[in-house]
Each structure stands twice: as C-alpha cells, then as structure tokens.
Amino acid sequence: MCGIVGLFLKDPALEPNLGALLSEMLVSMTDRGPDSAGIALYTQPVQGRAKLTLQSAMPERDFAALEDRFGEVASGDLHVTVKDTHAVLSVASDRVEAVREAALGLDTVRVLAAGETIEIYKEVGLPREVVERFDIKRMAGTHGIGHTRMATESAVTTLGAHPFSTGADQCLVHNGSLSNHNNLRRVLKQAGMRFETENDSEVAAAYLTRSMAEGRDLGEALTAALDDLDGFFTFVVGTRNGFGVLRDPIACKPAVMAETSQYVAFGSEYRALVGLPDIDNARVWEPEPASVYFWDRSATAGKAMAA
Amino acid sequence: MPEFDLASAPLRDLNQALHAIEPGTNDLAFDIRNPRGSHAVAVGCDAPLTVNVHGSVGYYCGGMNAQAAITVRGSAGPGVAENMMSGTVIVEGDASQYAGATGRGGLLVIKGNASSRCGISMKGIDIVVAGNVGHMSAFMAQSGNLVVLGDAGEALGDSIYEAKLFVRGQVKSLGADCEEKEMRPEHVALLESLLERAGMTDARPSEFRRYGSARKLYNFSIDNVDAY
C-alpha cells in the first residue's frame, strides 16, 4: 500500500509551519504502511552554503569524529548538527562534492541527501516516532515530501525507507511497484549512477536524476518516465525549485491534490489534507493517469501537462 | 434525529447505531458531521434510513447499502457504494475510482466526475454520473445501467456482458467487445426514467448514445485457438 504526501508552499507566511503541516499529513497516513517513514524538506537557501544529510547506525561514534575527519576536506569550514541517527553538515558550496565523496568512503555512514536546500530524515518505525526523533515539526521550509512504507520490493531497513535522493536537491517517494527495475538499474549503472539498495523506487529516483542531468526539466523527465518505467506508480518528486506528481496509466495507486492561493498539496487520501489551512475552500481533484503535474517556484503558476 | 460528530465519536459507534435499527423505528434520519475523509462511513445499512454526511469521505462509503438513502455533501474516495444492494447513494462532489463496483441494485448518483473503473463488474446497479467517468469504466459490467452526462475515458465497457451504457459526451475509446448500439424506444424510456430518478432533468435522452456488448467474447471461438 504505502502512504505518500507532499506540500509545496506558495505563501512564505506558511514556511515556518512546513515541518508541522507535513508531519501531520504523514502521521494521518500511518495505517497505509507501518514499516518505515521519512520526510524530505527543502529549506531556504543560504548564499554560498550547501549541506549533506548523513545517517549512521552508530551515530555516537561516527558523528563525534565528523569535524576532525572532514575538517580538512571542508577547508576548515564545517558545521555539524546531530539529530538522533542523522547529522546535517553545512559546508561551503564548492566543498560539498568533496565532503560527499569522503562520507561515501565511511563504512557505517550513509549519505541520504546532498544539495543547497534539501534535508532528508528517514528511519524504520511509524511516522509519529520518526517525526518526533528528528523534531521535524519545528522545521521551516519551502516544500517537502513524505512517505510511510508497507514494504514489498526490498527489506525493511533505514536505507529502504523513502524518500530516495539520487541527485543534488532531488528526491522521490513512490507508492506502487516497478516491474522493470532490475534491467533499468543495470542500464543506469552503466551510465555511472550509484545505488545503495535493491529497491525499485531508488531506480525511479536515479532514472529521473539521470534524465535531468541530460538536460530535461522535471516535467520532461516525468513525461519520458511514462515510456521507460513499467509497473504501478504514483510518484511525488521534489527538486530544489519544484514539486511534481506522476501516476501510471492504470492509476490503481490513489492520489488526491488540493490547491489554494497559499499551497499545493498531495496526499494518498483526502484524510492527509484535512488539517491544511482553509482546506474547505481549496480546489480538490484527483490527478489524471499518465499526466504530468509540476510546480516550479521560479514560475508564476503551476503546470499540468497531458502526456 | 441522531447526529454523529466523527471529530469525537468513533466510526464504529456510528456504524453500529445504523445497524441496530429495529423494524418500526420512526427516527430514521442520521446526520454525520466532520467525516474528514474517514473510511467505511455508513457501510452495511439495511433499513430505510436517511443518512446525510456533511463533508468528504474516504474509501467505501455506503458500501453494501440496502434500503438507505445516503447523501455525501462532499466528495467520495475509492469504492463508494461498492456492492450496493438497494437504496440510493448520492455524491454531491466527485467520486474516486471504482464507484459502484459490483453493485447489485439501487441507484448511485454522482453529481461531479467519477474517476477510473466506475461501475466495474456492476451486476444490476444503476449509476448516473453528471460529469465524466475515467478509463475502464463498466469493465466486465454484467447488468444494470451506467449513464454518463459528460465524457467517458479509454476502454469503456471492456469485456462487457449485458449492462447498458448511455453516454452524452465523447467516448475516448471502447473496450474489447463493446460497441455502439441502436437507441430504440424502450431505451429512450429507460434513460428518461433513470435521468428523472437521478434528478437530472435538463438532459434529454435524444442527446445520448447507447453502448453494450457485441457478444463475441461469450463463447470460445475456434478461430481464436492460436491465441492459447
């Protein structure tokens, strides 16, 4: 089953509440999947800075040594914020790739996200527990997506939790199951993509990352995904500036969207949306099958394209 | 008039109250507040109740309904009025996928749009949709009537048996073994009565086309032996 949510804020006045709103949305979807939960948030960019979200099974040991370990590669400019099993590292933008490479070399540390504004928090457990462990309700931001998982395609582990991030400031959550992910993973590996899991949804994330790296925008990448991905999916995708939704042509996996002058929201069910401001006056609709929906902060209005 | 506020009352209390109606009870009108997308609101009714749901509901609202008149003053999630036996379910907003699935009787009216698989495997229910229906509607429909005042999506009536489909707008495509059929006087009369029962009196039967089974999938055809 799985439950997915997304919230893209148009009104900056709501930004301090992003974490609280998204947490409530995700917790309301708990009975769609009890195995693991995760949230990706996009925060306001800080000029010249970038960040990495790291996860460790032994955070006390691993994170205590981070400043010593990475101080040099970060040119002495490294700020570490530890939250439970995760640590968010703030570095100068031109050092983020070097620090990411160094982190990938550590056995017990995983890089969950890297970019200018993205942070990802995910763990095994119920949404309420995950939201509390990482104090997500107090986080501010511009947009975010979340997922609560009923595992089907790979093991119940932290790394098997969504969102998956395979490129800078990109992430994806997925309700469904892909049937051509093994072959597509091979193709993407040959193209230089790196995979952390055997999970089908990670392949979808990497596919979009690769597609956008080849010059497509999010809308174009999602349109091409309709031809290249086989199986069941409702995806919600985040980028630094944008937020996209795509359902497969069969559209078994549920989806509801709501839009007001203040936000665009996505939920697997209407229940996920009922706590949002002024929801009774929102435009509420079910996204069409095989149709790409995306919103971009740099554009004045959202777009929906029939594929 | 019993009122249940689902913001505080458990859903199970509501459904148990609806199921506990004794024959001869006079107080048959229920108001339900704050459904907030709850699942299984007013399922399994089996008495001539009037149930007003003030807001939008989640999965399976009015499922298995018999006798009751249920009105959703909002939109409905997947499977509204699934397997309805008799009575009416009216959705004032939109309905999600497989509205009226497997229904055996009664009338389902959707005043907005219905999404994919509306009336899938319907077995005698009448469904009237004021807006559009999505792809694969009336898939394997066995009997009953589906009336669509707007457009129908891809593969309407795929593998249909003896249900009758009436569409006023465009049909994106017909499914396997579904074809357009002649509107004879008895079909015009049937459609007129369905529109009247659904309260959609501004639509004229002459504006509709009828679709049904070509009856070529009923029996094994030796010409298809190579396909097996």
Interface residues (C-beta under 8 A of the other chain):
Chain A: P249 I250 A251 C252 P254 V256 E269 Y270 R271 A272 L273 V274 V284 W285 E286 E288 P289
Chain B: R36 G37 S38 S56 G58 Y59 S75 G77 P78 D94 S96 Q97 S115 S116 G134 H135
